[in-house]
Amino acid sequence: MIQALQLSFQSLSDRRVAMLLIKVVLCSFASFLLLGVAMWFALDWLFEWLNIQNGEYLSTFLSLAIIPISAFLLFRVVAVAITWIFADDIIDAVEDRYYPRQTAFGKRPGFGAGVHMAVRSIARVVGYNLLALPLYILLLVTGVGTAIAFMLLNALLLGKDLEDMLIARHGASQGSIQKLPRLLLGFIGTVGMLIPFFNLLVPVLATAMAVHVVHSGSRAI
């Protein structure tokens, strides 16, 4: 697992991976920018409908206040969804450089399949976290219970997402990851996404790391 993490950082030196990283970051920024604009128009319309004075200023203030919060809460969903769209290219770049033999046996699922799996990933993370919301609230009294439950659930979900990317290409027999390495992979990615600025690198790093986990033999540790 440590070797896979080290190799994922080395993968960033590959020009193809670096360009894909830029695309993922720009698309993530664009998504939150569109969210902010849509939120401003929605609030502006609401305040006008409610006949609230200075609605434009209030909607602008609320939009600017809500965007950072929503970006923190929704970053994992948006980033992984966007990464799904570019997953084929990321995996291609990493496998071509480190595992050329496995490249010949893999089959790209295609853009349409990537979009479908991105939607499924979004539905899964939103659905499971909504189901876990009562538990999160109950565990608030423990001080750390909510954070632990949140990290564990999202580590499981992210690990599953990353495994699915490899299964879509190599099949279950060659792309699946054992439960403990998959949980560790998801945990590393989930923790990384909570770190400001570094979280911009995490989607591509985590995808590259999943490739190394599968092909380096550490998927069964």
Backbone hydrogen bonds, N-H to C=O, Kabsch-Sander energy under -0.5 kcal/mol:
donor,donor_aa,acceptor,acceptor_aa,energy
5,L,1,M,-2.1
6,Q,2,I,-2.4
7,L,3,Q,-2.7
8,S,4,A,-1.9
9,F,5,L,-1.5
10,Q,6,Q,-1.9
11,S,7,L,-1.8
12,L,8,S,-0.6
12,L,9,F,-1.0
13,S,10,Q,-1.8
14,D,11,S,-1.7
18,A,14,D,-2.7
19,M,15,R,-2.4
20,L,16,R,-1.9
21,L,17,V,-2.4
22,I,18,A,-1.9
23,K,19,M,-1.9
24,V,20,L,-2.5
25,V,21,L,-2.5
26,L,22,I,-2.7
27,C,23,K,-2.5
28,S,24,V,-2.1
29,F,25,V,-2.5
30,A,26,L,-2.6
31,S,27,C,-2.1
32,F,28,S,-2.0
33,L,29,F,-2.2
34,L,30,A,-2.5
35,L,31,S,-2.0
36,G,32,F,-2.2
37,V,33,L,-2.4
38,A,34,L,-2.7
39,M,35,L,-2.4
40,W,36,G,-2.3
41,F,37,V,-2.3
42,A,38,A,-2.4
43,L,39,M,-2.7
44,D,40,W,-2.6
45,W,41,F,-2.5
46,L,42,A,-2.2
47,F,43,L,-2.8
48,E,44,D,-2.0
49,W,45,W,-2.4
50,L,46,L,-2.1
51,N,48,E,-0.8
52,I,47,F,-2.9
55,G,52,I,-0.9
58,L,54,N,-2.1
59,S,55,G,-2.9
60,T,56,E,-2.0
61,F,57,Y,-2.4
62,L,58,L,-2.7
63,S,59,S,-2.3
64,L,60,T,-2.3
65,A,61,F,-1.7
66,I,62,L,-2.7
67,I,63,S,-2.4
69,I,65,A,-0.7
70,S,66,I,-3.1
71,A,67,I,-2.8
72,F,68,P,-1.9
73,L,69,I,-2.3
74,L,70,S,-3.1
75,F,71,A,-1.1
78,V,74,L,-2.6
79,A,75,F,-3.2
80,V,76,R,-2.0
81,A,77,V,-2.0
82,I,78,V,-2.5
83,T,79,A,-2.5
84,W,80,V,-2.2
85,I,81,A,-1.1
86,F,82,I,-1.3
87,A,83,T,-0.9
87,A,84,W,-0.5
90,I,86,F,-2.2
91,I,87,A,-2.9
92,D,88,D,-2.4
93,A,89,D,-2.3
94,V,90,I,-2.2
95,E,91,I,-2.8
96,D,92,D,-2.7
97,R,93,A,-1.3
98,Y,94,V,-2.6
99,Y,94,V,-0.5
99,Y,95,E,-1.7
103,T,99,Y,-1.4
104,A,100,P,-0.9
105,F,102,Q,-0.8
106,G,102,Q,-0.8
106,G,103,T,-0.7
107,K,169,R,-2.1
114,G,110,G,-1.9
115,V,111,F,-2.4
116,H,112,G,-2.3
117,M,113,A,-2.5
118,A,114,G,-1.9
119,V,115,V,-2.3
120,R,116,H,-2.1
121,S,117,M,-2.3
122,I,118,A,-2.3
123,A,119,V,-2.5
124,R,120,R,-2.2
125,V,121,S,-2.5
126,V,122,I,-2.5
127,G,123,A,-2.4
128,Y,124,R,-2.6
129,N,125,V,-1.7
130,L,126,V,-2.0
131,L,127,G,-2.2
132,A,128,Y,-1.8
133,L,129,N,-0.5
133,L,130,L,-0.8
136,Y,132,A,-2.6
137,I,133,L,-2.3
138,L,134,P,-2.4
139,L,135,L,-2.3
140,L,137,I,-1.1
141,V,138,L,-0.9
142,T,139,L,-1.5
143,G,139,L,-0.5
143,G,140,L,-1.1
144,V,142,T,-0.8
145,G,139,L,-0.5
146,T,139,L,-0.7
148,I,144,V,-2.3
149,A,145,G,-2.7
150,F,146,T,-2.7
151,M,147,A,-2.6
152,L,148,I,-2.6
153,L,149,A,-2.5
154,N,150,F,-2.4
155,A,151,M,-2.0
156,L,152,L,-2.1
157,L,153,L,-2.1
158,L,154,N,-2.6
159,G,155,A,-2.5
160,K,156,L,-1.9
161,D,157,L,-2.2
162,L,158,L,-2.6
163,E,159,G,-2.2
164,D,160,K,-2.6
165,M,161,D,-1.5
166,L,162,L,-1.1
166,L,163,E,-0.6
167,I,163,E,-2.6
168,A,164,D,-2.6
169,R,165,M,-0.5
170,H,166,L,-3.3
171,G,167,I,-2.3
174,Q,170,H,-0.5
175,G,171,G,-2.5
176,S,172,A,-1.3
178,Q,219,R,-2.4
182,R,178,Q,-2.3
183,L,179,K,-2.5
184,L,180,L,-2.6
185,L,181,P,-2.5
186,G,182,R,-2.4
187,F,183,L,-2.6
188,I,184,L,-2.6
189,G,185,L,-2.0
190,T,186,G,-2.6
191,V,187,F,-2.7
192,G,188,I,-2.2
193,M,189,G,-1.7
194,L,191,V,-1.4
195,I,192,G,-1.3
198,F,196,P,-2.4
199,N,195,I,-2.3
200,L,197,F,-1.3
201,L,198,F,-1.8
202,V,198,F,-1.0
205,L,201,L,-2.5
206,A,202,V,-3.7
207,T,203,P,-1.7
208,A,204,V,-2.6
209,M,205,L,-2.6
210,A,206,A,-2.2
211,V,207,T,-1.7
212,H,208,A,-2.1
213,V,209,M,-2.6
214,V,210,A,-2.3
215,H,211,V,-2.5
216,S,212,H,-2.3
218,S,213,V,-0.6
219,R,213,V,-1.1
220,A,217,G,-0.7
221,I,218,S,-1.2
